[in-house]
């Protein structure tokens, strides 16, 4: 088996943490001499994501292939799946790495079909939260977890981005009958440089997808509550896009915060960090969010919800962690804004972050999993 692999990453939505994870992985894999390609949805993402694809296209020997992929199972899935399969088959991958629920399903099914035609393809799956966010007591949850159990037989290796994700899989799906390992998301060395706030910076920053799962509504409610208690207007910047954005605009207007909250389109995280002093991550659910790692690496103080793998970054009991609750968030906002310097000293130190969450460490461990899957 050659050391230089043909690697194809398959995922649905080229936004947020999954896209960031794939970009970092492809960069490291190309540097290691592998030929890499991407297959993802063509109907999601905007100008910001288009610029990222433009930056990547020349380094990917197997190219960037975008085709419509529905988020939910529906009538259009059959045609979409067939077209995606044809793209992947033409790329002749040694490794097919699926990310998220849809990407994971496609990678494992299509990798298995390629094996039928005598191609040797390693089929890897990184859930990144995905279907694991569903409640196992609901009909939808039971269906998804039954499908996950079924799909395990078509999987060569499972990669978890947090211990929380691995424990959730075991609880909701069952003990994986295949090799699996924990590989934390990682940051590049250049990202471990402080970002200073601008002279006209706002108090608070929310950056992420505009959907309830990520908690923009919690952030806005907490902002209104904290402002009334602190005795002055608290200013905020909200950076991101999504289908629910108009609803958050309406919420800000309803609470009388229009003059205190500025909405901006997606931008690189380090650019956004300069716009405010304190970063807020109010998510209701997460796996291992890059934005938390990026914030801390940039030397920015933050408040984050104690969900998913976030406590694994801070350590349990950190004063930076709260429940996804607007009252609790408002109270912590007031504490942090009362003495920003003291609050900043409560964040994890740079040395420990680099040792655990470096992109070089992440890429090396995932490459080991690829070769282990090919040797099975």
Secondary structure, DSSP 8 states (H G I E B T S, - for coil): --SS-EEEEEES--SHHHHHHHHHHHHHHHHTT-EEEEEEESSS--HHHHHHHHHHGGG-TTEEEEE---SS--TTHHHHHHHHHHHHHHHT-SEEEEEHHHHHHHHHHHHHHHHHTT---EEEEE-SSGGGGS-TTSHHHHHHHHHHHHHGGG-SEEEESSHHHHHHHHHHT-S-SS-EEE----B-GGGSS-----TT-EEEEEES-SSGGGTHHHHHHHHHHHHHHHTS---EEEE---TTHHHHHHHHHHTT-TTTEEEE----HHHHHTTEEEEEE--S--SS-HHHHHHHHTT-EEEEE--TTHHHHH-TT-TTEE-S-HHHHHHHHHHHHHSHHHHHTTS--HHHHHHHSBHHHHHHHHHHHHHHHHT-
